[in-house]
Amino acid sequence: MITCPNCNEHIDDDSHYCDQCGQQLYFCNRCGKVGLGKRCTSCGGLMLTPEDMKRSVLNRTEVAVSIPTSVAAGIPSLTLYNGSLNIRLTGINGAIIGRRQGPYRVYFEQNMYVSGVHAQLQYSARTGWCITDKHSSNGTKVNQRQLQPDVPAPIKDGDIVSIANINLQASVK
């Protein structure tokens, strides 16, 4: 679920318009966040409609850097969230999770337990969504199972992914 930036209602991840207020949704071409305006308030990326993102990739323009998985055709959406910490990560294929790098750094930059480059999300048609620990200091876990560095671990709907001391519930649709 995503939150409409206009009316704050929760709507489906694959929506192009809010089904409550009718607002057209715009996605950041860098970090995948939903917002209004021309630039993302989190990372400064361009805000594009899902149609614009698909069109720019098909035309091989320089506009789209990465497509949120909820928009990319054929890839199931991945959301990692922790409601009490107000963290909601939308999976981006190849994205780094870390305190210093990656599109999610805004959530972790003040947490000294999270490494600068902690983990990486990946999607493949064969294995689905996976997370790989990148030699982090305080580890990455899936359902309390410690991951070995550079060994991808599958993420399924309902799994708990732990980035150092932060637990995130996975939603795969």
N, CA, C and O of each residue as an XYZ file, in Angstrom:
692
protein
N       0.836     -1.184      0.000
C       0.000      0.000      0.000
C       0.882      1.250      0.000
O       1.936      1.289      0.636
N       0.426      2.262     -0.726
C       1.099      3.561     -0.707
C       0.123      4.587     -0.164
O      -1.086      4.355     -0.139
N       0.645      5.708      0.265
C      -0.183      6.777      0.802
C      -0.287      7.876     -0.236
O       0.724      8.353     -0.750
N      -1.504      8.275     -0.541
C      -1.725      9.350     -1.501
C      -1.114     10.638     -0.938
O      -1.401     11.001      0.202
N      -0.274     11.338     -1.717
C       0.338     12.563     -1.220
C      -0.645     13.726     -1.121
O      -0.331     14.753     -0.521
N      -1.826     13.571     -1.702
C      -2.827     14.626     -1.686
C      -3.803     14.487     -0.517
O      -4.064     15.460      0.191
N      -4.347     13.268     -0.310
C      -5.392     13.084      0.716
C      -4.971     12.162      1.857
O      -5.726     11.980      2.812
N      -3.760     11.570      1.769
C      -3.200     10.676      2.794
C      -3.957      9.370      2.979
O      -3.795      8.718      4.010
N      -4.769      8.973      2.026
C      -5.453      7.682      2.083
C      -4.516      6.596      1.571
O      -3.664      6.849      0.719
N      -4.681      5.382      2.100
C      -3.884      4.237      1.651
C      -4.535      3.636      0.414
O      -5.734      3.357      0.396
N      -3.718      3.440     -0.627
C      -4.213      2.895     -1.889
C      -3.263      1.802     -2.364
O      -2.147      1.678     -1.859
N      -3.709      1.012     -3.338
C      -2.913     -0.105     -3.855
C      -1.602      0.378     -4.480
O      -1.534      1.462     -5.060
N      -0.550     -0.464     -4.347
C       0.778     -0.129     -4.861
C       0.813      0.095     -6.363
O       1.635      0.869     -6.854
N      -0.063     -0.568     -7.096
C      -0.019     -0.460     -8.555
C      -0.948      0.618     -9.110
O      -1.212      0.638    -10.312
N      -1.447      1.509     -8.260
C      -2.367      2.569     -8.692
C      -1.632      3.655     -9.468
O      -0.476      3.969     -9.186
N      -2.324      4.217    -10.448
C      -1.820      5.364    -11.192
C      -2.521      6.633    -10.727
O      -1.996      7.734    -10.889
N      -3.716      6.476    -10.145
C      -4.502      7.575     -9.586
C      -5.016      7.138     -8.228
O      -5.247      5.950     -8.003
N      -5.197      8.089     -7.318
C      -5.781      7.782     -6.013
C      -7.249      7.452     -6.213
O      -7.983      8.223     -6.831
N      -7.687      6.300     -5.691
C      -9.092      5.929     -5.859
C      -9.992      6.653     -4.864
O     -11.209      6.474     -4.898
N      -9.420      7.467     -3.979
C     -10.219      8.235     -3.019
C     -10.463      9.665     -3.504
O     -11.593     10.152     -3.483
N      -9.376     10.342     -3.947
C      -9.516     11.753     -4.338
C      -9.292     11.995     -5.829
O      -9.576     13.089     -6.317
N      -8.787     10.995     -6.567
C      -8.579     11.136     -7.998
C      -7.247     11.740     -8.400
O      -6.989     11.903     -9.593
N      -6.388     12.077     -7.440
C      -5.090     12.678     -7.738
C      -4.227     11.728     -8.574
O      -4.093     10.552     -8.237
N      -3.637     12.242     -9.675
C      -2.698     11.443    -10.445
C      -1.434     11.280     -9.622
O      -0.964     12.233     -9.000
N      -0.875     10.061     -9.615
C       0.303      9.776     -8.806
C       1.571      9.959     -9.627
O       1.634      9.592    -10.801
N       2.579     10.535     -8.980
C       3.879     10.733     -9.580
C       4.901      9.981     -8.731
O       4.831      9.997     -7.502
N       5.860      9.315     -9.404
C       6.872      8.518     -8.732
C       8.241      9.101     -9.038
O       8.507      9.536    -10.158
N       9.109      9.105     -8.027
C      10.476      9.591     -8.215
C      11.250      8.583     -9.072
O      11.207      7.379     -8.819
N      11.959      9.093    -10.089
C      12.709      8.198    -10.966
C      13.984      7.681    -10.315
O      14.642      6.808    -10.881
N      14.356      8.194     -9.140
C      15.548      7.702     -8.436
C      15.191      6.767     -7.286
O      15.666      5.634     -7.227
N      14.344      7.254     -6.367
C      14.094      6.472     -5.148
C      12.731      5.797     -5.133
O      12.477      4.969     -4.258
N      11.840      6.121     -6.075
C      10.558      5.449     -6.170
C       9.465      5.992     -5.273
O       8.358      5.455     -5.279
N       9.732      7.043     -4.497
C       8.712      7.589     -3.605
C       7.605      8.260     -4.405
O       7.825      8.761     -5.508
N       6.411      8.256     -3.824
C       5.260      8.917     -4.428
C       5.213     10.340     -3.909
O       5.451     10.578     -2.725
N       4.909     11.285     -4.777
C       4.819     12.673     -4.338
C       4.153     13.558     -5.364
O       3.629     13.086     -6.374
N       4.181     14.847     -5.091
C       3.631     15.864     -5.977
C       4.754     16.798     -6.396
O       5.804     16.829     -5.753
N       4.552     17.548     -7.448
C       5.573     18.488     -7.900
C       6.489     17.879     -8.937
O       6.292     16.749     -9.384
N       7.507     18.662     -9.316
C       8.427     18.228    -10.368
C       9.644     17.483     -9.833
O      10.243     16.691    -10.561
N      10.026     17.719     -8.566
C      11.200     17.093     -7.972
C      10.825     16.393     -6.671
O       9.945     16.842     -5.936
N      11.514     15.276     -6.402
C      11.308     14.507     -5.177
C      11.840     15.298     -3.985
O      12.948     15.832     -4.034
N      11.056     15.372     -2.924
C      11.490     16.093     -1.729
C      12.518     15.299     -0.928
O      13.154     15.862     -0.037
N      12.701     14.016     -1.215
C      13.677     13.207     -0.491
C      15.051     13.196     -1.150
O      16.069     13.371     -0.480
N      15.078     12.985     -2.486
C      16.383     12.819     -3.139
C      16.620     13.780     -4.305
O      17.722     13.817     -4.853
N      15.613     14.554     -4.691
C      15.783     15.507     -5.778
C      15.551     14.940     -7.164
O      15.709     15.652     -8.156
N      15.174     13.657     -7.251
C      14.905     13.039     -8.554
C      13.680     13.639     -9.220
O      12.919     14.377     -8.593
N      13.495     13.321    -10.487
C      12.336     13.798    -11.235
C      11.092     13.001    -10.862
O      11.155     11.779    -10.723
N       9.972     13.681    -10.699
C       8.694     13.031    -10.434
C       8.008     12.792    -11.780
O       7.771     13.727    -12.544
N       7.693     11.517    -12.057
C       7.100     11.133    -13.333
C       5.878     10.264    -13.110
O       5.760      9.586    -12.089
N       4.968     10.288    -14.075
C       3.839      9.361    -14.031
C       4.355      7.981    -14.423
O       5.407      7.878    -15.054
N       3.640      6.924    -14.064
C       4.064      5.584    -14.502
C       4.185      5.478    -16.023
O       5.081      4.807    -16.535
N       3.279      6.144    -16.737
C       3.333      6.114    -18.202
C       4.596      6.787    -18.721
O       5.236      6.283    -19.645
N       4.965      7.944    -18.121
C       6.181      8.645    -18.532
C       7.420      7.797    -18.274
O       8.352      7.789    -19.079
N       7.430      7.084    -17.152
C       8.587      6.241    -16.826
C       8.730      5.115    -17.837
O       9.832      4.839    -18.312
N       7.619      4.464    -18.168
C       7.669      3.377    -19.149
C       8.113      3.917    -20.502
O       8.958      3.321    -21.170
N       7.536      5.058    -20.905
C       7.855      5.646    -22.200
C       9.334      6.038    -22.269
O       9.979      5.804    -23.291
N       9.881      6.627    -21.203
C      11.281      7.055    -21.219
C      12.221      5.860    -21.302
O      13.278      5.949    -21.925
N      11.849      4.739    -20.681
C      12.676      3.540    -20.777
C      12.597      2.969    -22.185
O      13.615      2.572    -22.752
N      11.400      2.926    -22.753
C      11.252      2.397    -24.106
C      11.995      3.251    -25.120
O      12.553      2.727    -26.084
N      12.006      4.579    -24.907
C      12.701      5.483    -25.818
C      14.170      5.652    -25.469
O      14.903      6.360    -26.160
N      14.603      4.991    -24.381
C      15.984      5.056    -23.910
C      16.439      6.487    -23.666
O      17.579      6.840    -23.970
N      15.550      7.312    -23.116
C      15.945      8.670    -22.762
C      16.682      8.634    -21.443
O      16.716      7.603    -20.773
N      17.270      9.753    -21.069
C      18.048      9.825    -19.841
C      17.185     10.192    -18.640
O      17.724     10.416    -17.556
N      15.879     10.259    -18.793
C      15.015     10.718    -17.716
C      14.907      9.690    -16.603
O      15.071     10.035    -15.432
N      14.639      8.453    -16.936
C      14.394      7.448    -15.895
C      15.687      6.751    -15.513
O      16.322      6.104    -16.346
N      16.075      6.886    -14.251
C      17.257      6.211    -13.751
C      16.893      4.820    -13.279
O      17.570      3.848    -13.615
N      15.819      4.719    -12.498
C      15.326      3.416    -12.060
C      13.819      3.511    -11.910
O      13.288      4.559    -11.541
N      13.134      2.419    -12.196
C      11.686      2.396    -12.163
C      11.230      1.707    -10.901
O      11.692      0.602    -10.615
N      10.332      2.319    -10.124
C       9.791      1.606     -8.976
C       9.165      0.305     -9.435
O       8.502      0.260    -10.470
N       9.374     -0.746     -8.672
C       8.904     -2.054     -9.105
C       7.389     -2.121     -9.204
O       6.862     -2.954     -9.941
N       6.680     -1.272     -8.485
C       5.231     -1.282     -8.600
C       4.800     -0.819     -9.981
O       3.668     -1.065    -10.396
N       5.709     -0.140    -10.707
C       5.394      0.375    -12.026
C       5.965     -0.534    -13.112
O       5.378     -0.651    -14.188
N       7.078     -1.166    -12.849
C       7.757     -1.975    -13.858
C       6.917     -3.197    -14.218
O       6.441     -3.923    -13.346
N       6.748     -3.401    -15.499
C       5.924     -4.514    -15.971
C       6.579     -5.850    -15.651
O       7.771     -6.042    -15.891
N       5.794     -6.763    -15.113
C       6.256     -8.114    -14.892
C       7.012     -8.350    -13.603
O       7.320     -9.500    -13.290
N       7.322     -7.328    -12.847
C       8.038     -7.504    -11.586
C       7.061     -7.251    -10.446
O       6.453     -6.182    -10.377
N       6.903     -8.230     -9.544
C       6.011     -7.997     -8.407
C       6.565     -6.881     -7.516
O       7.778     -6.705     -7.403
N       5.669     -6.144     -6.897
C       6.113     -5.065     -6.015
C       6.606     -5.646     -4.697
O       6.076     -6.640     -4.200
N       7.622     -5.011     -4.145
C       8.163     -5.362     -2.830
C       8.087     -4.122     -1.963
O       8.535     -3.047     -2.361
N       7.525     -4.273     -0.787
C       7.521     -3.205      0.204
C       8.073     -3.769      1.495
O       7.639     -4.827      1.951
N       9.027     -3.069      2.087
C       9.566     -3.408      3.402
C       9.160     -2.276      4.330
O       9.490     -1.116      4.083
N       8.438     -2.612      5.407
C       7.922     -1.530      6.243
C       7.992     -1.849      7.731
O       7.979     -3.000      8.165
N       8.068     -0.754      8.483
C       8.005     -0.792      9.942
C       7.168      0.411     10.336
O       7.641      1.547     10.306
N       5.913      0.154     10.709
C       4.977      1.228     11.022
C       5.393      2.066     12.210
O       5.210      3.283     12.192
N       5.949      1.453     13.243
C       6.298      2.213     14.440
C       7.482      3.156     14.194
O       7.597      4.178     14.871
N       8.364      2.833     13.239
C       9.490      3.701     12.901
C       9.194      4.569     11.680
O      10.045      5.350     11.255
N       7.996      4.435     11.116
C       7.570      5.185      9.935
C       8.531      4.970      8.753
O       8.927      5.917      8.073
N       8.892      3.697      8.530
C       9.759      3.329      7.417
C       8.941      2.513      6.425
O       8.288      1.541      6.806
N       8.974      2.905      5.160
C       8.322      2.166      4.084
C       9.228      2.246      2.857
O       9.322      3.283      2.201
N       9.896      1.120      2.560
C      10.794      1.056      1.420
C      10.095      0.338      0.273
O       9.589     -0.770      0.450
N      10.065      0.953     -0.884
C       9.551      0.319     -2.082
C      10.741     -0.294     -2.807
O      11.705      0.402     -3.127
N      10.673     -1.602     -3.068
C      11.797     -2.310     -3.669
C      12.174     -1.771     -5.032
O      11.318     -1.577     -5.894
N      13.460     -1.532     -5.220
C      14.022     -1.128     -6.505
C      15.109     -2.145     -6.828
O      16.035     -2.341     -6.040
N      15.000     -2.782     -7.968
C      15.953     -3.815     -8.350
C      17.372     -3.251     -8.385
O      17.646     -2.284     -9.095
N      18.272     -3.864     -7.611
C      19.666     -3.456     -7.559
C      19.971     -2.377     -6.532
O      21.125     -1.974     -6.390
N      18.957     -1.901     -5.813
C      19.164     -0.796     -4.870
C      19.962     -1.225     -3.646
O      19.800     -2.331     -3.131
N      20.815     -0.332     -3.199
C      21.606     -0.514     -1.983
C      20.785     -0.005     -0.798
O      20.128      1.033     -0.877
N      20.838     -0.761      0.301
C      20.284     -0.309      1.570
C      21.477      0.033      2.438
O      22.319     -0.827      2.701
N      21.563      1.274      2.887
C      22.698      1.657      3.705
C      22.560      3.026      4.317
O      21.658      3.794      3.983
N      23.470      3.316      5.219
C      23.461      4.597      5.921
C      24.061      5.705      5.054
O      23.727      6.877      5.227
N      24.950      5.335      4.117
C      25.623      6.353      3.307
C      25.291      6.285      1.824
O      25.473      7.269      1.108
N      24.809      5.145      1.353
C      24.540      4.992     -0.076
C      23.144      4.426     -0.300
O      22.542      3.836      0.597
N      22.648      4.619     -1.512
C      21.382      4.032     -1.918
C      20.194      4.959     -1.722
O      20.272      5.948     -0.994
N      19.103      4.624     -2.379
C      17.915      5.477     -2.340
C      17.203      5.493     -0.990
O      16.332      6.336     -0.775
N      17.545      4.590     -0.078
C      16.868      4.500      1.215
C      17.682      5.123      2.352
O      17.279      5.040      3.512
N      18.815      5.741      2.037
C      19.712      6.225      3.087
C      19.049      7.220      4.027
O      19.451      7.330      5.185
N      18.044      7.944      3.555
C      17.364      8.918      4.411
C      16.764      8.237      5.651
O      16.634      8.871      6.699
N      16.398      6.954      5.541
C      15.824      6.224      6.667
C      16.887      5.739      7.657
O      16.580      5.494      8.824
N      18.123      5.602      7.202
C      19.153      4.955      8.010
C      20.352      5.840      8.352
O      21.216      5.418      9.122
N      20.429      7.049      7.806
C      21.640      7.849      7.958
C      21.959      8.227      9.406
O      23.107      8.555      9.707
N      20.994      8.192     10.295
C      21.244      8.503     11.704
C      21.432      7.256     12.569
O      21.651      7.374     13.774
N      21.350      6.072     11.976
C      21.460      4.824     12.728
C      22.872      4.266     12.568
O      23.225      3.751     11.508
N      23.665      4.369     13.611
C      25.066      3.943     13.548
C      25.232      2.431     13.469
O      26.332      1.952     13.193
N      24.165      1.668     13.704
C      24.245      0.211     13.598
C      24.153     -0.264     12.147
O      24.566     -1.379     11.825
N      23.610      0.585     11.278
C      23.479      0.245      9.862
C      24.758      0.673      9.154
O      25.195      1.816      9.294
N      25.357     -0.234      8.399
C      26.593      0.060      7.673
C      26.333      1.043      6.544
O      25.196      1.208      6.100
N      27.400      1.697      6.080
C      27.280      2.636      4.964
C      26.692      1.972      3.735
O      25.805      2.533      3.092
N      27.173      0.784      3.400
C      26.589     -0.100      2.383
C      26.275     -1.385      3.130
O      27.171     -2.185      3.399
N      25.016     -1.584      3.461
C      24.635     -2.681      4.346
C      24.163     -3.919      3.574
O      24.631     -5.031      3.816
N      23.232     -3.707      2.647
C      22.631     -4.832      1.906
C      22.202     -4.347      0.532
O      22.261     -3.155      0.231
N      21.769     -5.292     -0.301
C      21.306     -4.949     -1.643
C      20.073     -5.764     -1.982
O      20.015     -6.964     -1.713
N      19.074     -5.096     -2.583
C      17.873     -5.777     -3.073
C      18.086     -6.169     -4.525
O      18.679     -5.422     -5.303
N      17.593     -7.355     -4.881
C      17.703     -7.809     -6.265
C      16.451     -8.599     -6.628
O      15.858     -9.275     -5.788
N      16.067     -8.500     -7.888
C      14.955     -9.304     -8.389
C      15.434    -10.076     -9.609
O      16.120     -9.535    -10.476
N      15.059    -11.356     -9.659
C      15.261    -12.134    -10.879
C      14.011    -12.994    -11.073
O      13.354    -13.390    -10.111
N      13.708    -13.268    -12.313
C      12.513    -14.059    -12.618
C      12.621    -15.465    -12.012
O      11.605    -16.069    -11.669
N      13.820    -15.976    -11.883
C      14.025    -17.329    -11.374
C      13.821    -17.421     -9.863
O      13.192    -18.360     -9.377
N      14.353    -16.446     -9.117
C      14.317    -16.537     -7.659
C      13.354    -15.568     -6.994
O      13.060    -15.719     -5.809
N      12.857    -14.578     -7.723
C      12.018    -13.546     -7.120
C      12.886    -12.513     -6.416
O      14.063    -12.356     -6.742
N      12.304    -11.808     -5.448
C      13.040    -10.798     -4.693
C      14.009    -11.466     -3.729
O      13.670    -12.448     -3.068
N      15.210    -10.925     -3.657
C      16.238    -11.408     -2.728
C      16.929    -10.219     -2.086
O      16.906     -9.105     -2.611
N      17.546    -10.479     -0.937
C      18.389     -9.488     -0.279
C      19.744    -10.131     -0.039
O      19.836    -11.310      0.301
N      20.799     -9.335     -0.223
C      22.159     -9.814     -0.060
C      22.890     -8.916      0.932
O      22.937     -7.699      0.755
N      23.454     -9.512      1.964
C      24.274     -8.753      2.899
C      25.578     -8.381      2.208
O      26.185     -9.213      1.533
N      26.012     -7.130      2.375
C      27.218     -6.643      1.712
C      28.351     -6.440      2.721
O      28.963     -5.374      2.789
N      28.613     -7.496      3.505
C      29.675     -7.469      4.516
C      29.415     -6.399      5.572
O      30.331     -5.685      5.981
N      28.168     -6.292      6.009
C      27.800     -5.298      7.016
C      28.386     -5.654      8.382
O      28.676     -6.816      8.664
N      28.551     -4.650      9.209
C      29.110     -4.862     10.548
C      28.138     -5.572     11.475
O      28.546     -6.419     12.270
N      26.850     -5.237     11.382
C      25.863     -5.774     12.318
C      24.855     -6.722     11.689
O      23.845     -7.050     12.311
N      25.110     -7.158     10.487
C      24.357     -8.239      9.874
C      22.995     -7.905      9.302
O      22.382     -6.880      9.599
N      22.559     -8.831      8.463
C      21.249     -8.804      7.832
C      20.624    -10.161      8.092
O      21.300    -11.186      8.004
N      19.329    -10.174      8.414
C      18.631    -11.424      8.683
C      17.319    -11.457      7.912
O      16.719    -10.423      7.617
N      16.893    -12.676      7.595
C      15.539    -12.919      7.080
C      14.923    -13.944      8.014
O      15.423    -15.062      8.143
N      13.828    -13.554      8.667
C      13.154    -14.404      9.658
C      14.138    -14.912     10.713
O      14.150    -16.099     11.040
N      14.955    -14.011     11.237
C      15.931    -14.286     12.296
C      17.086    -15.191     11.859
O      17.892    -15.597     12.695
N      17.180    -15.511     10.573
C      18.294    -16.319     10.061
C      19.367    -15.376      9.525
O      19.135    -14.630      8.574
N      20.530    -15.419     10.142
C      21.653    -14.560      9.760
C      22.107    -14.898      8.339
O      22.307    -16.068      8.013
N      22.269    -13.882      7.500
C      22.712    -14.096      6.120
C      24.232    -14.063      6.043
O      24.892    -13.313      6.762
N      24.764    -14.885      5.164
C      26.189    -14.866      4.873
C      26.438    -13.758      3.851
O      25.613    -13.563      2.959
N      27.548    -13.028      3.954
C      27.832    -11.973      2.986
C      27.871    -12.498      1.552
O      28.384    -13.584      1.282
N      27.324    -11.712      0.655
C      27.315    -11.979     -0.791
C      26.535    -13.232     -1.187
O      26.728    -13.747     -2.288
N      25.656    -13.733     -0.312
C      24.806    -14.881     -0.641
C      23.353    -14.401     -0.620
O      22.815    -14.136      0.455
N      22.706    -14.283     -1.784
C      21.325    -13.797     -1.825
C      20.365    -14.708     -1.062
O      20.477    -15.932     -1.127
N      19.428    -14.107     -0.344
C      18.394    -14.848      0.384
C      17.039    -14.386     -0.131
O      16.796    -13.182     -0.218
N      16.149    -15.317     -0.473
C      14.838    -14.924     -0.983
C      13.996    -14.214      0.080
O      14.093    -14.501      1.274
N      13.173    -13.283     -0.390
C      12.214    -12.570      0.464
C      10.823    -12.935     -0.017
O      10.486    -12.727     -1.183
N      10.021    -13.476      0.878
C       8.637    -13.850      0.556
C       7.677    -12.947      1.323
O       8.061    -12.305      2.300
N       6.442    -12.905      0.876
C       5.410    -12.109      1.534
C       5.294    -12.524      3.003
O       5.163    -13.711      3.303
N       5.340    -11.558      3.909
C       5.220    -11.819      5.340
C       6.530    -12.031      6.063
O       6.544    -12.069      7.294
N       7.642    -12.171      5.340
C       8.942    -12.346      5.982
C       9.322    -11.102      6.782
O       8.857     -9.998      6.496
N      10.168    -11.298      7.781
C      10.744    -10.199      8.541
C      12.207    -10.074      8.129
O      13.001    -10.995      8.320
N      12.549     -8.922      7.562
C      13.915     -8.629      7.148
C      14.508     -7.702      8.196
O      13.939     -6.652      8.496
N      15.660     -8.092      8.759
C      16.323     -7.280      9.774
C      17.582     -6.662      9.192
O      18.479     -7.363      8.725
N      17.632     -5.342      9.229
C      18.807     -4.578      8.826
C      19.418     -4.072     10.127
O      18.925     -3.106     10.709
N      20.486     -4.715     10.585
C      21.095     -4.420     11.892
C      20.024     -4.564     12.974
O      19.574     -5.679     13.241
N      19.608     -3.466     13.597
C      18.632     -3.511     14.684
C      17.237     -3.077     14.267
O      16.405     -2.794     15.129
N      16.956     -3.017     12.975
C      15.651     -2.581     12.468
C      14.955     -3.738     11.769
O      15.488     -4.312     10.820
N      13.753     -4.079     12.246
C      12.955     -5.139     11.631
C      11.949     -4.536     10.677
O      11.244     -3.585     11.015
N      11.888     -5.101      9.474
C      10.970     -4.636      8.431
C      10.159     -5.809      7.934
O      10.716     -6.863      7.627
N       8.849     -5.645      7.849
C       7.995     -6.710      7.322
C       7.896     -6.565      5.821
O       7.740     -5.464      5.295
N       7.990     -7.710      5.130
C       7.953     -7.711      3.669
C       6.532     -7.954      3.170
O       5.791     -8.784      3.695
N       6.187     -7.194      2.137
C       4.943     -7.404      1.412
C       5.316     -7.558     -0.061
O       5.846     -6.631     -0.673
N       5.038     -8.727     -0.621
C       5.352     -9.005     -2.021
C       4.039     -9.284     -2.730
O       3.303    -10.192     -2.344
N       3.742     -8.509     -3.766
C       2.467     -8.678     -4.499
C       2.690     -8.622     -5.970
O       1.740     -8.744     -6.743
